[in-house]
């Protein structure tokens, strides 16, 4: 691995709530507020960016589990951010604590797991499903 993956490392990503990432636009509800799937994606992005920054070329990580609670609504126009912190490393499995915030405070939290894979081998295995 390019760098040591260890507990305590964290990464933050940011976004802005727009019409495109609302519950109404994403089909997860009818309101013009930050969608739960968009929050999940932002949390996964924080974890993925952190993990991938530590891996050798040719490797990546894939999400294997996500358990979150979305505890507060965020309107269009507000900034949101997600933080992922590594809480455990077991072989190629990495566990995270994830949380999301808007300008008023925490809007969600939970746990996430990712698994390190070799890009080419993983893609070949997935593509082989098309062959029957």
N, C-alpha and C positions, 0 to 999 in steps of 0.2 A: 504494500500500500504506500501511496505517496507520503502520507503523514499518518501519525497514530490517531486512530478513532478512539476517543476516550470519553468517559462520563464528564459532564460539566460543560462541554463545548456547546455553544448555542449560536443561533443565527436568526436574524429578523428580516422579514420582507414587508413591503408596504404596497398599498393600492388605494384607489379612491372608489367609492361606491358610485356607479353610473347606472343608467337605465339598462345596460347590457348585463350587469351582474345582480340584478334584483330578483326576488322570488318570482315576480310576475314574468319576467323575461326568460328565466331558466325553467319555468314550469313546476316550481316547487311550492307554489302558492299564488295568491292573487294580489299581493301587496307590493308597493314600490319601496322595499327595504332590502338590505343586503341579504342575499339568499344563503341558506345553510350550505348548499353545495359549493357556493363560491367561497364561503369561510373555510370549508374543508379543504378546498383546493389551495387556498392561501397557506393553510397550516402545512399541508403536504409539500408545498413549494419551499417553505422555510426548511423543512427537514431534508428534502431532496437536494436543495442547493448546498446545504451544509455537508451532507454525506458525499455528494459528487465532487466537492472541492477537495476532499481528502483522498480520493481514490486514484489509482493509476489509470492511465489511458487504456481504453478497452473494457473497463468496468463501469458499472453504474449501479444504482439501487432502485428497487421496485417496492411500492407500497404493498404491504400484506395485511395490515389491520389498522383500523381507525375507530376509536370510540370517543365521541365528543358530546358535549352539551352546548347548545346555542342558547345563551341566557338573556340576551338583550338585543333589541332591534336597532339597526343603524340606517338612517335615511340617506337618500341620494345626496351626494355632494360632500359627505364626510370622509375623512381619511380613515383607513383601517390598517392594522399591522398584525402580523402573526409572528410568534416566536416559537422556535423549536429548540429544546435542550436535550442532549443525549443523557439518558438515565441508565442505560445498560448496554453492554456489548457481549454477545455470546456467539463466538465464531463469526459467521456472516450476517447474523441477525442483530439489528440495532433498534433499541427502544428509545422513545422520546416522550417527554412531557411537552404538550403543545398548548398554546393559549393565543387568543385573538383579542384585540382591543380596538375601540374607536376613540375619538377625541374625548369622550366622557368617561371611559373606563373599560373594564373587561366585558367582552361580549360572548366569550366562549372559551372552553378549555377541555382538555382530555388527554388521551394517550395515542400514540401512533407507533407502528413498527414498520421497518424497511428491511429488505434482504439484499445483500450484495450479489450481483450476477455479472457474468461476462456478456457484454452486449450482443456480440455476433451469435454466440451459442443460444442465448435466450430468444433472440429474434428468429433464428432458424427453427427452434422448437415450436414457437407460436405459429410461424408460417406453415409448418408441416401439417397443421390441421386442415389447411386448404387442399392438401393432396389426398385426403380421404381416409 
